[in-house]
Amino acid sequence: MQVKSIYGIDTLYYFAQSNEVYENVFFDLQSQLEAQTKLHETDSYTYANSAMIVKLGTTALRYLAKDKGVYWFRDINEYFKLGFKNPNIASYQHNIQIQLQGIGIYTIGLKNLLAFINEELLKEITTKLFEISRADLNCFVQYDFGFVTKEMFVSKKKGYHIISEFGNSKRTQTIYVGKKPFLLRLYDKKIELDKSDKEAIMQDYFTYHGFDLKEPIFNLEFEMHRVHFKNMGIRTLEGLLSNANNLFKTAMDDIRLIDFSTITHKDRLNNSKHRAKTLEIWDYIKENYTITEFLQYEIDLKRIPQKRYVYDLSKFITDAHDLIHKALNNNIVLSSDLITKISDRAIDLYGEIKEKPSSPSPSVATKYDVFITDNEDDLIARYKYTKDDELIPYQLPFKLLGTKELQHTIKRLSKQLTTATLGEAKTLTQQLKIANNELSKRLEVM
């Protein structure tokens, strides 16, 4: 068997132990944030956290939020996230948290990212001890696993018997096996990319490795957390990288995809599936898995354009032109009076929000609705602004939604389901069922 595949690490979270210099650097970042806050508060309008930029050394970091005492930042290119704890109120050991983003991993490579973060960016504030928190060991494979069902998985370990399956009557799109701290995900990568802002980056990555984008691409990945690593005798980032091959192969043995044709119908009825042989593709992936080539993959950082992080008048004019062109391309009639009216309303709206700041959590929206209509001016969706100036879907009971808005909501929930965690997937599946039932009733009446 010869199958095109790419082996690697899809997600990587770890801690960096801080040293005695860390305290000064932390309070410098905090001071920069306070200065940025005062600067933006002199505006007439609201601002999002992401508008605040601080610098760690010469590297610009965009502020995201403060969560459970951790100040979170993301680099301008969105390659990684950094979390910093106040050293006076937190354990010194895990003051710094690092989360590598998929864009960085598949653009410049894991080797470049780790070298930059650990050996340059954080060099002066760590003890050089990096402890692993989470890693998703994965394999992208040019193979169609759409025939797989949850009944085809077997494991001797009790905790891995929790299996969820999502798809349609013709093929499986996503399967989860197990639960945290050890979880298998097998899903159709092309379907996920259709709804992802990383589509172009991943297509380039697959093309670079010789994949045919017209053929099926599945992702097989094991999500492993700190507790699992501890049980496997692994604590550090270095320990993960040196043991990744064995970790993946052991996981493939712990959860097997079997060939039903190698056992009798009686064995299946008697729950003796463990007697079945492993499917050839499963053994092929297990035997060939290695991250050696993955760790060697790198692109010269100088070839990667740096994103602008200062939003000025020139950038605003460019964005406005793009938006107007998009409207014209979609046959939306524009006039100078309409554009002026929209601008005036936007300024008034943001001024009102600024004068009456909301106090809910970031996940709670303000009262201001954003309505989206189709070419017939029928309402198809509505959203609200959070206090961090982000749009979230405005939730109404499905019975109160118009038919087109209900259809739009079903599409949105289906999109969320493709990348949802196991816990989120259960809720989304239930919501989709209710929404589809409501839509079916209306279509029957029509």
Secondary structure, 3 states (H helix, E strand, C coil): CCCCEEEEEEEEEEEEEECCCHHHHHHHHHHHHHHHHHHHHCCCCCCCHHHCEEEECCEEEEEEEEECCEEEEEECCCCEEEEEECCCCCCCCCCEEEEECHHHHHHCCHHHHHHHHHHHHCHHHEEEEEEEEEEEEEEEECCCCCCCCHHHEECCCHHHHCEEEEECCCCEEEEEEEECCEEEEEEEHHHHHHCCCCHHHHHHHHHHCCCCCCCCCEEEEEEEEHHHHHHCCCCEHHHHHHHHHHHHHHHHHHCEEECHHHCCHHHHHCCCHHHCCECHHHHHHHHHCCCHHHHHCCCCHHHCCCCCCCCCHHHHHHHHHHHHHHHHHCCCCCCHHHHHHHHHHHHHHHHHHHHCCCCCCCCCEEEEEEEEECCCCCEEEEEEEECCCCEEECCCCHHHCCHHHHHHHHHHHHHHHCCCCHHHHHHHHHHHHHHHHHHHHHHHHC
